Amino acid sequence: MAQVTLEQVTKKFDQVTAVRDVNLTINDKEFVVLVGPSGCGKSTTLRMVAGLEEITGGTIKIGERVVN
């Protein structure tokens, strides 16, 4: 496994910003939980990390490789 890094990740749907400037580092063997109210961007963030949603801005890395 490798480290997952989100740097200034943003997702916009038309004029609506769903996720803004997220910075997160998840180290190898680390367990992370995203918690928040409905509509705050948890699922969208996970979909971007999984490659199911294109990001509007920023960088997602797995190890040293940029995956967005």
C-alpha positions as CSV (number, residue, x, y, z in Angstrom):
1,M,0.0,0.0,0.0
2,A,1.0,3.6,-0.3
3,Q,0.2,7.0,1.2
4,V,-2.9,8.8,-0.3
5,T,-2.5,12.6,-0.5
6,L,-5.1,15.2,-1.4
7,E,-3.8,18.7,-2.0
8,Q,-6.2,21.7,-2.4
9,V,-8.8,19.3,-3.9
10,T,-11.9,21.1,-5.2
11,K,-15.1,19.8,-6.9
12,K,-17.6,22.1,-8.6
13,F,-20.9,21.1,-10.1
14,D,-21.8,24.0,-12.4
15,Q,-21.9,27.1,-10.1
16,V,-22.0,25.0,-6.9
17,T,-18.8,24.2,-5.0
18,A,-19.3,20.8,-3.4
19,V,-15.8,20.4,-2.0
20,R,-13.3,23.3,-1.5
21,D,-9.6,23.1,-0.9
22,V,-9.4,19.8,0.9
23,N,-5.9,18.8,2.2
24,L,-5.6,15.3,3.6
25,T,-2.8,12.8,4.0
26,I,-3.6,9.2,4.8
27,N,-0.6,7.1,5.6
28,D,-0.1,3.4,4.9
29,K,-2.1,1.2,7.3
30,E,-4.0,4.3,8.7
31,F,-7.8,4.1,9.2
32,V,-9.7,7.3,8.4
33,V,-13.4,8.1,8.9
34,L,-15.1,11.1,7.2
35,V,-17.9,12.4,9.4
36,G,-20.3,15.3,8.7
37,P,-23.9,16.3,7.9
38,S,-25.7,15.3,4.8
39,G,-24.5,17.3,1.8
40,C,-21.1,18.3,3.2
41,G,-19.0,16.5,0.5
42,K,-18.0,13.2,2.2
43,S,-19.2,10.9,-0.6
44,T,-18.0,13.3,-3.3
45,T,-14.5,13.3,-1.7
46,L,-14.4,9.5,-1.6
47,R,-15.6,9.3,-5.2
48,M,-12.8,11.6,-6.3
49,V,-10.2,9.5,-4.5
50,A,-11.6,6.3,-6.1
51,G,-11.5,8.0,-9.5
52,L,-15.3,7.9,-10.0
53,E,-15.6,11.7,-10.0
54,E,-13.3,14.1,-11.9
55,I,-11.8,16.9,-9.7
56,T,-12.1,20.5,-10.6
57,G,-8.9,21.6,-9.0
58,G,-6.0,20.3,-6.9
59,T,-4.1,17.1,-6.9
60,I,-4.7,13.5,-5.7
61,K,-1.6,11.3,-5.3
62,I,-1.2,7.7,-4.4
63,G,2.4,7.3,-3.3
64,E,4.3,9.7,-5.6
65,R,2.0,9.2,-8.6
66,V,-0.6,11.8,-9.5
67,V,-3.9,10.0,-10.2
68,N,-6.2,12.8,-11.3
